[in-house]
Amino acid sequence: MTFILRSIRRLPRPAVQRSATISTTSRLRIKEDADRSPEEIEKTKNEQIQKQKEGKGHWHEELASAGESNIAADKEKVEDHGEHMEDLQKQTAGQAEANHPESKKN
C-alpha cells in the first residue's frame, strides 16, 4: 500500500495557470500644444478679462489648445449642417493654402 501512495505522489501534477489578465486604458488629457510665450498669454488674459468686464467677452479659437478646440467643437450647436460643412471645408482649404510652402514664395 505504501508503494502505491509513493507512486501517486511522484506523478507529475498538471500545471495550473493562475495569472489574471490585467488591462489598463490611457487617461484622456487635454493636450496643451500651442507654442506661446508667457508674455503673450498674460497680455491675452488681461485683454479677455477686460472684455468680459465690459460684456464683450468671446471665445478665441486661436488661443485654445487642440483639446480645448475639440471640446468646443463637440459642444457647438449646428442648425444647418450642409452650410456648416461648406464653411468648415472653406476654412480648411484656406488654412492649407496659407500653410503650403508654395504659397509663401509668392
N, C-alpha and C positions, 0 to 999 in steps of 0.2 A: 504494500500500500504506500509506503513512503517513497518507493521508486516512482510511482505514478504522480505523486504530488511534486516531487523534484522535477520530473519531466514537464509537467504543466507549467511550473514556474520558469523554466528555461525557454518556453516557446516565445517567439517574437510577438510583441504586442502591436496591434495596429496603431499607426500614427494618428493622433487626434489633432486636428487643426483647430487651434484656439485663438486665432487672430481675428480681431474685429476690423471692419472696414471703416476707416476714418476719412471723412471728406470735409473740405472747407471751401468757402466761397470768398472771393475777394471783396473787400469793403468798397462800397461806392463812395467816392470822394469827389468833391468839386475841385477841379484842377485849376490852379492859378497859372496860366501860361503866358500872360502878356508881359512884355518887357517894358516896364515903366519905371521912371526914376522916382525916388521918394518926393522930390520937389514937385513933379508933375501930379502925383497922387494927392499931395497936400493942397496944391492950388485948385485942382478939380473938386476936391472935397469941400473946400471953403466956398467955391462957386455954387455947388449944389446946395449947400446949407443956406446960403443967401437966397437962392431962387426958391427954396422950399418955404422960407420965411415970408417971401413975397407971394406965395401961392402959385408960382410958375415952375415948380419942380417937375422934371420928367425923366424918363429912362434914357440912359446914354449907352447904346449898344457898343460903341467903340471902346468904352471903358470897362466893359464886362469881360470876365474870363469866358472861356469856351463853355464851362459847366453852367455858369450863370445865364449865358445866352441860350443854351439848350433848355434850361428850365423855363425861361421866359417864353421861348417859342412853344413849349408844351402847354403853357397856360393861356396862350393867346386865343382869343375868340375870333373866329373867322366866319363871316356871313356868306360871302360869295367865293367859293373855293376855286372856281375856274379863274377868276380875276386875280385872286391871291397867288395862284400858281404862276400866272404870267408875270406878275410883279417880282416874285422870287427868282424866276428864270432870267428876267432882265437884270436884276441885281447881281446875280451870279455871273452873267456874261460881262457886265461892266467891271466887276472885280477881276475877272480872268484877263480882260483886256488891259486893265491898269497894271496888273502884276506880271504880264507877259514881257519877257526881255526885249522882244522886237518892238513893242510899243514905246519903250523908254528911249530907244535910239533916235526917234524922230525929233 
